[in-house]
Amino acid sequence: MKKRIAVFANGWSNDYLQEVTEGILKSAKEHNSDTFVFVNHSAYAESERQNRGESNIFRLPDMTEFDGVILLANSFNSDSELAYLRGKIKETKIPAVSLEYRIDDVTTVITDTYSGMYSLVNHVISEHGARRILYIGGTKGHPDSNTRLCAVIDAAEKYGIVISDGDILYADFAKKLAVSEFNAWFDDNKALPDAIICANDVMALGICEWVEGNGYVVPDDVIVTGYDCTRLGQRNYPSLTTVNHDWNKLGYTAVNVLMDNISSSADGGDVVLDSELVLGGSCGCEQDKNIYNRVRRDIKENKIDGLLSDSHFRHIYLSIRKASDKEGLTKCLASFFEREHWMEGDGFMLCLEPEFFNIVDDDSNLRDEGYSDRMNVICSLRGGAAEEAYEMSTREAVFRRASESENPGLYIYVPLHNEGRTYGFAMLSRDIYIVIDNYLYIWTRHMYQYLEQVRNNITIAELTKKLTELSVTDVLTGVYNRFGCDRIMYPMLNNCSSQGITCALMMVDIDKLKIINDIYGHAGGDLAICTVASVLRETLPNDWIIVRFGGDEFLAGGMCDGEEAVREISECIEDGLRLETERKNIKFALSVSIGYVMLESGGQFNIEKSLSEADEKMYRIKQKHHDGLLLEKASV
């Protein structure tokens, strides 16, 4: 039986995530294990609500359903993410391994970051003569940032170089912030240092751009180095001098260690892997041709073409931009993704919360933490073929594709939300190269926007429906008005007639409404009108249409077997009106005059002729009422 490994990661470190996951997959297949990767894109610069929505994907899986957990903990951008996962690991006692970040009671597979950074600084000083060194670290207090800073300070001290506090900057491992911090430093110092040592390649690349943009040259005017040996760093010109972690080996080792812990039910202690200096052009050395060529080859073979992806996103949008209900969205998604799913995989699933299609002000009906017990599987591909939409438990949705395959596989889960309000999640069943160049992030952001467009469409459709209802509805009684008569009743009767269905058109007029108004005021008149409308709704068949045709006149029409049936309906209306008058304790006599006409079937009925005939019959009844054949309960 296959085992299940849950992997939790932040997707911004995409090179790291891709290579570690490759290593995890290699070992997982050897151990007959499925790999479930839960990825978010929380970031220090994002709002708290946005980050909460991203982090929510970590709450999707039930830890008790897995055999083990791997945390790419050093990639997390939120203390709350780590706190939640640590709590679940402790609660469930599930075997777990953390990568590059030590957690109490959890085995850590870690790279010796100190030795690699020490070698890098030693090289910059001894081989290139750097004396004044500026260090740009990650997040202040972050273990990796601290370790790398210690290595920088220790290597410098070996040569009698003291790095002052003013030459130590912190930029949260972020490119934009690194550039901003360095720009401020340069404004104060009015000169470049000999070398700028960055705690990762991302910040180093930002500094290289600043140097070039301000008329300087790397490494002629300043040495710039990074850390992590990313693809971007190696294809930069000049390529970055950096430190390489064998991330593939890191992931492979993590699974082996996890399996040992599973079998022995014990924590085997930390595992430390080596890091190594990688020389590049950014310090003045010739770049490592082997690494450069490998990176170029991988990029060529595995990158996602920008124009192709842009076309893909545009076609998704064009497919669903007009969807305004569940059925429409389901149909559009199935139609598109069955044709084109190279980016999502042939087992792709898109699951939405039950409340997604129910629009409430401020999205207050949508969850902001966790997921519902059941999901609407709006789009589901099986072997590339679209399945019918269905509802199932969230647990089953997470494991469905894996349970259908005998072979170990990779399943990538991302959150779908709008500023922390949960829409659902998506599962991509393709290779991990989707994370390269942040395409997984780009995919989720597009899908957020498309789903938000659908919700806007639903809102507009509901408002349009309400406006339409208002335009055809009589405000006082809630039945249709004259406009509704033209738009709804007449077309319905004409359609029935053309199909050979027998219908009746009934005209109902309130007796002596003017006298009621004169004596009891408009409140009395309104009471009479509303009472008659209420009785008509309660008495007439459900499929009949009722219209307030005038001040004291109602039209009603619908399918009917014959005149006997119409007479029975008329009697029921009169009986119902008497009972309602008594129930409401109405002080005046309230009666109606009813005339009707049977509509000819087999062709288009003549509206004017039918109305005239029904009105004539109603008038004859009204004359009898006015002649005193039907008396009021109380004199008016």
C-alpha positions, -999 to 999 in steps of 0.1 A, spaced: 0 0 0 13 35 -9 24 58 19 14 95 19 39 123 25 27 159 31 51 187 21 45 223 33 63 251 15 62 287 5 64 291 -33 84 323 -35 117 303 -32 108 286 -64 142 272 -74 146 258 -39 111 243 -39 116 228 -73 149 211 -66 140 199 -31 108 185 -44 126 167 -72 148 150 -45 117 142 -24 100 126 -54 130 105 -63 131 90 -28 93 89 -24 90 67 -55 117 44 -41 95 41 -9 62 38 -29 49 70 -15 26 97 -29 38 133 -24 12 160 -16 28 195 -18 8 223 -1 21 257 -14 13 292 -5 27 326 -15 25 346 17 50 374 18 62 400 43 51 428 21 15 415 17 -15 425 39 -24 404 69 -56 392 52 -38 382 20 -13 362 39 -40 346 60 -57 335 28 -25 321 15 -15 303 47 -49 287 49 -38 260 24 -18 245 53 -51 239 71 -65 218 42 -49 184 50 -58 163 80 -24 153 94 -38 120 107 -43 109 71 -6 110 63 24 88 72 48 117 75 54 154 70 82 174 55 84 211 63 104 235 41 103 256 72 131 280 61 109 291 32 80 302 55 72 339 56 49 338 86 55 327 122 18 317 125 23 291 97 51 274 116 33 277 149 2 260 134 22 231 118 43 226 149 11 223 169 -5 198 145 27 177 145 28 176 183 -10 169 185 -10 141 160 25 128 169 32 123 132 68 117 121 82 150 107 113 164 92 122 201 89 145 214 62 171 240 70 153 252 102 156 236 136 123 229 154 121 214 188 112 177 188 114 175 150 143 160 130 161 186 110 180 180 77 202 210 74 230 224 53 261 238 69 255 273 58 283 287 79 311 269 60 299 279 26 296 316 35 329 315 54 347 301 23 330 328 1 341 357 23 376 342 27 379 340 -11 367 376 -17 393 389 8 422 366 0 419 364 -38 404 398 -46 417 420 -19 384 432 -5 387 453 27 355 471 33 327 447 32 289 455 34 266 426 44 230 426 34 212 400 55 177 385 55 153 390 83 169 402 115 170 373 140 163 347 113 186 317 120 199 314 85 206 351 83 223 350 117 245 321 107 256 337 75 264 369 93 285 351 118 305 334 90 310 368 73 323 384 106 345 355 115 361 353 80 367 390 80 383 389 115 408 364 102 423 392 81 419 418 108 389 433 92 361 446 115 326 450 100 308 478 117 272 478 126 266 505 100 278 481 73 252 454 83 218 458 67 187 437 68 163 433 39 140 403 47 156 383 19 137 406 -5 151 422 -37 132 455 -35 140 461 2 177 452 -4 179 478 -31 162 504 -9 184 497 21 216 498 0 205 530 -18 201 547 16 235 534 27 251 547 -4 236 582 0 252 583 35 286 569 25 290 585 -10 311 556 -21 309 519 -30 324 493 -6 348 467 -20 323 439 -17 286 435 -10 279 401 5 242 392 2 224 365 22 207 352 -10 209 355 -47 176 374 -50 190 404 -31 224 401 -49 207 403 -83 188 435 -71 221 450 -61 237 441 -94 209 460 -112 214 490 -89 251 490 -96 246 488 -134 218 514 -133 240 539 -116 269 537 -140 291 512 -122 303 478 -132 303 445 -114 330 433 -105 353 461 -117 338 487 -93 323 464 -66 322 427 -59 286 414 -54 279 379 -41 249 359 -33 238 327 -16 217 297 -28 231 293 -64 198 300 -81 191 296 -118 186 333 -121 219 340 -104 238 316 -127 223 329 -159 230 365 -149 258 383 -165 282 382 -148 271 350 -131 269 353 -93 296 340 -70 275 322 -45 271 292 -22 255 260 -34 232 238 -14 226 205 -30 188 210 -26 180 179 -46 201 158 -21 184 177 7 150 166 -4 161 130 -11 178 128 23 147 142 40 125 113 28 150 87 38 153 102 72 115 105 75 111 68 65 136 58 92 116 78 117 84 62 106 98 27 109 115 33 142 90 57 157 119 78 169 137 110 162 171 100 149 187 135 154 197 162 130 214 154 97 239 180 84 249 183 47 278 202 32 275 235 13 301 246 -12 314 278 -28 305 284 -64 327 309 -82 312 332 -108 320 364 -127 305 387 -100 337 385 -79 361 386 -108 366 348 -113 356 328 -143 322 313 -138 318 275 -131 311 262 -166 296 230 -154 269 246 -133 263 273 -159 258 248 -186 235 226 -165 213 256 -155 211 267 -191 201 232 -202 175 229 -175 160 262 -183 159 253 -220 143 220 -214 119 228 -186 108 265 -187 73 275 -194 71 297 -225 59 332 -215 38 338 -246 22 303 -244 13 309 -208 -1 343 -215 -23 328 -242 -34 301 -218 -45 326 -192 -63 347 -217 -82 317 -230 -93 307 -195 -106 342 -190 -124 343 -222 -140 309 -214 -154 319 -180 -157 357 -181 -195 356 -186 -203 327 -163 -229 339 -137 -239 307 -119 -226 273 -109 -239 255 -139 -224 280 -163 -190 281 -146 -189 243 -145 -197 240 -182 -171 266 -192 -143 252 -171 -149 216 -183 -150 227 -219 -118 247 -217 -96 224 -195 -106 193 -214 -90 210 -245 -61 226 -228 -45 216 -195 -8 215 -202 -2 239 -173 -25 221 -148 -21 184 -156 -45 158 -168 -58 151 -132 -65 187 -124 -92 195 -99 -108 229 -89 -128 227 -57 -150 256 -44 -167 262 -11 -205 255 -10 -210 292 -2 -190 305 -32 -221 310 -53 -241 326 -25 -233 363 -26 -235 382 7 -223 417 15 -186 418 26 -183 381 18 -192 374 54 -206 340 45 -172 328 33 -147 312 57 -115 330 66 -99 300 83 -100 264 73 -122 247 47 -158 233 48 -163 196 53 -176 193 18 -165 208 -15 -181 215 -49 -157 199 -74 -164 224 -102 -138 211 -126 -123 176 -125 -101 160 -152 -95 123 -152 -68 114 -177 -75 147 -194 -112 141 -198 -137 163 -180 -159 146 -155 -194 158 -144 -193 183 -115 -199 167 -82 -199 173 -44 -178 153 -21 -161 154 13 -130 177 14 -109 148 26 -119 127 -4 -112 156 -27 -77 159 -14 -69 122 -20 -91 113 -50 -65 114 -77 -39 96 -57 -64 69 -47 -71 62 -84 -35 56 -93 -14 25 -84 19 44 -89 34 71 -66 26 106 -78 30 143 -72 -1 164 -63 3 202 -58 -23 222 -38 -28 259 -38 -53 282 -21 -80 301 -39 -93 331 -20 -99 368 -21 -81 388 6 -84 360 31 -120 350 22 -118 314 11 -130 304 -23 -116 269 -23 -85 252 -36 -70 238 -67 -49 206 -72 -24 205 -101 -13 171 -111 18 180 -132 55 181 -126 71 205 -102 85 227 -129 52 247 -126 70 267 -98 99 279 -121 98 316 -127 69 319 -103 44 304 -128 25 287 -99 21 321 -83 10 336 -116 -15 308 -121 -31 312 -87 -33 350 -91 -50 347 -124 -75 322 -110 -83 345 -80 -92 372 -104 -112 350 -127 -132 336 -98 -138 371 -84 -151 381 -119 -175 351 -117 -188 363 -83 -192 398 -97 -212 383 -126 -234 365 -101 -240 397 -82 -249 416 -114 -272 387 -125 -290 387 -91 -293 425 -92 -306 424 -127 -331 398 -117 -343 418 -88 -346 450 -110 -365 430 -136 -388 417 -109 -393 452 -96 -401 465 -130 -428 439 -136 -442 437 -100 -469 458 -84 -454 474 -53 -486 472 -32 -497 436 -38 -465 418 -50 -483 404 -80 -473 414 -116 -481 448 -129 -493 459 -164 -457 456 -177 -455 421 -163 -487 413 -180 -472 422 -214 -438 406 -207 -449 374 -189 -486 366 -189 -494 372 -226 -463 353 -239 -472 324 -216 -508 322 -227 -498 325 -263 -472 298 -260 -497 274 -244 -523 282 -271 -498 275 -299 -490 241 -282 -526 232 -281 -529 236 -243 -563 249 -231 -561 280 -209 -584 304 -192 -582 342 -188 -600 355 -157 -608 391 -149 -615 399 -112 -628 433 -102 -633 445 -66 -669 456 -59 -675 492 -48 -638 500 -41 -645 537 -46 -671 537 -18 -646 518 5 -620 545 -3 -644 573 4 -655 560 37 -624 542 50 -597 562 32 -569 548 11 -558 526 39 -591 508 37 -588 506 -1 -553 493 1 -565 467 26 -592 455 2 -568 453 -27 -541 434 -8 -567 410 7 -580 401 -28 -545 397 -41 -537 374 -12 -568 353 -18 -559 350 -55 -524 338 -47 -537 312 -22 -566 300 -43 -554 299 -79 -532 270 -92 -495 275 -86 -487 278 -123 -512 306 -129 -501 342 -134 -517 370 -115 -516 407 -126 -529 438 -111 -545 452 -143 -559 484 -129 -568 501 -96 -595 476 -87 -589 450 -114 -569 418 -115 -561 395 -144 -553 358 -138 -545 332 -164 -532 297 -168 -538 262 -179 -573 249 -173 -593 218 -183 -625 236 -191 -653 260 -180 -664 238 -151 -629 240 -137 -629 278 -140 -663 281 -123 -650 260 -94 -620 283 -92 -643 313 -91 -663 298 -63 -631 291 -44 -620 327 -47 -654 340 -34 -653 315 -5 -617 323 3 -625 360 3 -653 356 28 -630 336 51 -602 360 48 -625 390 55 -637 373 87 -601 363 97 -589 399 93 -620 412 109 -625 437 81 -653 461 89 -667 465 54 -682 440 29 -656 428 5 -666 410 -27 -654 406 -63 -669 402 -97 -653 376 -119 -655 371 -156 -636 346 -176 -630 334 -211 -616 301 -224 -587 307 -248 -587 290 -282 -559 264 -286 -539 257 -317 -529 292 -327 -521 327 -314 -549 340 -292 -564 374 -298 -555 395 -267 -580 423 -273 -608 400 -281 -602 378 -250 -599 408 -227 -631 423 -241 -650 391 -236 -638 385 -201 -645 421 -192 -681 419 -206 -688 388 -185 -673 404 -154 -694 435 -159 -726 415 -160 -717 399 -127 -708 433 -112 -743 447 -123 -759 419 -103 -738 428 -73 -746 464 -76 -783 456 -79 -781 442 -44 -781 405 -51 -749 402 -30 -751 424 1 -722 439 22 -717 426 57 -721 461 70 -736 491 55 -712 514 38 
